[in-house]
Amino acid sequence: MLVLFAGACLLALGLPQKAAFMPLLIGVPGVILCLWQLVLDLRRPPDRVEAPDGERDGEGRTEVEIFLWLGAFSVALIGFGFVVGGPLVVLAFVRFASGESWQNALLAGAGTFAVVFGVFIWLLELPLFQGLILEAIL
């Protein structure tokens, strides 16, 4: 991911200023967060891992479960758009997959809505994909 974000930033430097804004808006924080995670990973002592079955990650989720959540996220974004579908899936993931309380799940969903709406629609005034279902209804 670090290479992906850094590559996007480097490619954006060759673009005109207005065209480079969005890749840099996403790439620079991505590089910073990836570097921070890399530092944390390098400072952590290595775990003693018994020969795993190769199916479960650190929290006990199977690859199939992860792909199902990715599919649910994709269906929600295509069906309901970024502003409605994104927060709904974040809420569902935090509540059901992570096992957090409804309060934490609602806070995560509301925070996702606030960031998507506040940054992209209100601050940057960018039109976001509304979703096929909501577009047909509205």
C-alpha positions as CSV (number, residue, x, y, z in Angstrom):
1,M,0.0,0.0,0.0
2,L,2.9,2.3,0.7
3,V,4.2,1.8,-2.8
4,L,0.7,2.4,-4.3
5,F,0.1,5.6,-2.4
6,A,3.7,6.9,-3.0
7,G,3.3,6.1,-6.7
8,A,0.1,8.0,-6.9
9,C,1.7,11.0,-5.3
10,L,4.7,10.9,-7.7
11,L,2.4,10.6,-10.7
12,A,0.3,13.4,-9.5
13,L,3.3,15.7,-9.4
14,G,3.4,15.6,-13.2
15,L,-0.2,16.7,-13.5
16,P,-1.6,20.2,-13.7
17,Q,-2.4,21.7,-10.2
18,K,-6.2,21.1,-10.4
19,A,-5.8,17.5,-11.7
20,A,-3.2,16.7,-9.0
21,F,-5.3,17.8,-6.1
22,M,-7.4,14.6,-5.6
23,P,-4.6,12.1,-5.9
24,L,-2.5,14.2,-3.5
25,L,-5.5,14.6,-1.1
26,I,-5.7,10.8,-0.9
27,G,-2.1,9.8,-1.5
28,V,-0.3,12.0,1.1
29,P,-2.4,10.9,4.1
30,G,-2.1,7.3,2.8
31,V,1.7,7.5,2.7
32,I,1.8,9.0,6.2
33,L,-0.5,6.3,7.6
34,C,1.4,3.5,5.8
35,L,4.7,4.8,7.1
36,W,3.3,5.0,10.6
37,Q,2.0,1.4,10.4
38,L,5.3,0.3,9.1
39,V,7.1,1.8,12.1
40,L,4.6,0.2,14.4
41,D,5.1,-3.2,12.7
42,L,8.9,-3.0,12.8
43,R,8.9,-2.0,16.5
44,R,6.6,-4.9,17.5
45,P,8.3,-8.1,18.7
46,P,7.7,-11.0,16.3
47,D,4.8,-13.3,17.3
48,R,5.5,-16.9,17.8
49,V,3.1,-18.5,15.3
50,E,2.4,-22.2,15.2
51,A,2.0,-23.6,11.7
52,P,-1.4,-22.0,10.8
53,D,-4.0,-23.5,8.4
54,G,-3.5,-20.4,6.3
55,E,-7.2,-19.6,6.5
56,R,-7.6,-17.4,9.5
57,D,-6.1,-14.0,10.1
58,G,-5.1,-12.5,13.5
59,E,-8.7,-11.9,14.6
60,G,-10.0,-15.3,13.5
61,R,-11.8,-14.3,10.3
62,T,-11.6,-16.5,7.3
63,E,-10.7,-15.2,3.9
64,V,-14.2,-16.0,2.8
65,E,-15.7,-13.8,5.5
66,I,-13.5,-10.9,4.5
67,F,-14.4,-11.3,0.8
68,L,-18.1,-11.4,1.8
69,W,-17.7,-8.1,3.6
70,L,-15.9,-6.6,0.6
71,G,-18.8,-7.8,-1.6
72,A,-21.3,-6.3,0.7
73,F,-19.4,-3.0,0.7
74,S,-19.3,-3.1,-3.1
75,V,-23.1,-3.9,-3.4
76,A,-23.9,-1.1,-0.9
77,L,-21.8,1.5,-2.8
78,I,-23.3,0.5,-6.2
79,G,-26.8,0.3,-4.9
80,F,-27.0,3.2,-2.4
81,G,-24.0,5.3,-3.3
82,F,-21.1,6.6,-1.2
83,V,-23.1,8.9,1.1
84,V,-25.7,6.3,2.2
85,G,-24.1,2.9,1.4
86,G,-20.7,3.6,2.9
87,P,-21.9,4.5,6.4
88,L,-24.5,1.6,6.4
89,V,-21.8,-1.0,5.7
90,V,-19.4,0.6,8.2
91,L,-22.1,0.4,10.8
92,A,-22.9,-3.2,10.0
93,F,-19.2,-4.2,9.9
94,V,-18.4,-2.6,13.3
95,R,-21.5,-4.1,14.9
96,F,-21.5,-7.6,13.5
97,A,-18.0,-8.5,12.3
98,S,-16.1,-6.6,15.0
99,G,-18.6,-7.4,17.8
100,E,-18.7,-3.8,19.1
101,S,-21.7,-2.2,20.8
102,W,-24.5,-0.5,18.9
103,Q,-23.3,2.8,20.3
104,N,-19.8,2.3,18.7
105,A,-21.3,1.1,15.5
106,L,-23.6,4.1,15.3
107,L,-20.7,6.4,16.0
108,A,-18.6,4.8,13.3
109,G,-21.4,5.0,10.8
110,A,-22.1,8.7,11.7
111,G,-18.4,9.5,11.5
112,T,-18.2,7.9,8.1
113,F,-21.2,9.9,6.9
114,A,-19.7,13.1,8.4
115,V,-16.4,12.6,6.6
116,V,-17.9,11.6,3.3
117,F,-20.5,14.4,3.3
118,G,-18.4,17.0,5.0
119,V,-15.3,16.6,3.0
120,F,-16.4,15.6,-0.4
121,I,-19.8,17.2,-0.8
122,W,-19.7,20.3,1.5
123,L,-16.0,21.2,1.5
124,L,-14.9,20.1,-2.0
125,E,-18.3,20.4,-3.6
126,L,-17.8,17.2,-5.6
127,P,-20.7,15.2,-6.9
128,L,-20.5,11.6,-5.6
129,F,-22.1,8.5,-7.2
130,Q,-25.7,8.3,-5.7
131,G,-26.1,4.6,-6.3
132,L,-28.3,2.8,-8.8
133,I,-31.2,2.2,-6.4
134,L,-31.3,5.7,-4.9
135,E,-30.8,7.3,-8.3
136,A,-33.9,5.3,-9.6
137,I,-36.0,6.4,-6.5
138,L,-34.9,10.0,-6.5
